[in-house]
Amino acid sequence: QVQLVESGGGLVQPGGSLRLSCAASGIPFSSNAMGWFRQTPGNEREFVGTIIYNGRSTHLGNSVQGRFTISRDNAKNTVYLQMNSLKSEDTAVYYCAARNVYYGSDNFAAYDYWGQGTQVTVSS
């Protein structure tokens, strides 16, 4: 059974930091590219970032570049999203996704599996 289990969401003040985790099972994690997307009501999923299978290259969306970082620990089958300098417009449900190829994509349709999502709210 494939599972992507997210954790770490919550309420944080503007300018603060938060780290999201996504623990995967049932997939060849070390051979999969991973991605993070986010979504607000009435909008399509927005690309946040992706990381290749071995963690040696990442790509971030323009709206989060310079503030967010993606990393992974293949020994733990876990991918992380470190979010710094958070803004109110970062408020969204954040989703972890897995793609059964080495390299990622900024297109949500390219991913094979999805987590349940975790709410991030940035507010003072």
Secondary structure, 3 states (H helix, E strand, C coil): CCEEEEECCEEECCCCCEEEEEEEECCCHHHCEEEEEEECCCCCCEEEEEECCCCCCEEECCCCCCCEEEEEECCCCEEEEEECCCCHHHCEEEEEEEECCCCCCCCHHHCCEECCCEEEEECC
